[in-house]
Structures are given as C-alpha cells and as structure tokens.
Amino acid sequence: MVILFKRTKIEKECNNKNIMAKKYGPKRANLLKRRLSQLAAADVLDDLYNLPQARCHELKGELKGYLSVDLDHPYRLILEPANNPIPKKSDGGLDWTKINEIRIISVEDTHG
C-alpha cells in the first residue's frame, strides 16, 4: 500500500521513532508503528479490514470520508483513501478491495 501524509508534521511524527515516542508515549508509539507496518505490508485496504485487532472502519458524521484504525483506547489513526479516483462500489460505498493508496490524517480521540 502507498502511504501518504496530509501534513509534514504527521509525516515526521510517523517516520521518526524518537519524535513518535515523545509525542504519543511508548505504548501508543509502538501501536502506531505496528499499524503503519501493517498498512505498508497490505496490498489493499481490505487486508487491514480483516485484522480484527485493527478494527478498521469508515467514520460517520463530521468525519465522513475518513477511516479509523484502533490504537490504544480511545486513540485512533485517522486516514483517508488517496486513490484518484477513489474506488467505489455500485452502492456508492468504498471498494476496500481496490484502495491501495491511503493518506494519514492524524492520531486522535474521535470520541472526545
């Protein structure tokens, strides 16, 4: 999977283990590294969907269009499909089996 970043700041946080540990703490940093490795190893987004501990899912409401991947409760890795055009199914939903580019948006508590 191709991994892009919305902002330079989140890219630096995700690509430097010292910055990541300082910003998120060791536990969340380790989970974030694991999720990024899983994304990089995946061929398509559907591969991550099938990892139950990641609980990758589409968001609703204000965050519609984004996806969430579990880190440590209540924190999530927020991302969006980056294919152009974004693969859709006939019902208008995302076609997870064809999404092979994602953009990392943030790490946040989406319930706070």
Protein Blocks (a to p, Z undefined) as FASTA:
>chain_A
ZZddfbfklmmmmmmmklmmmmnojklmmmmmmmmmmmmmpmbfklmmmmmklopacdeh
jlgoiacddfbdfbdcddddfbdcddddfkopacfklmcbdcdfbdcdfkZZ
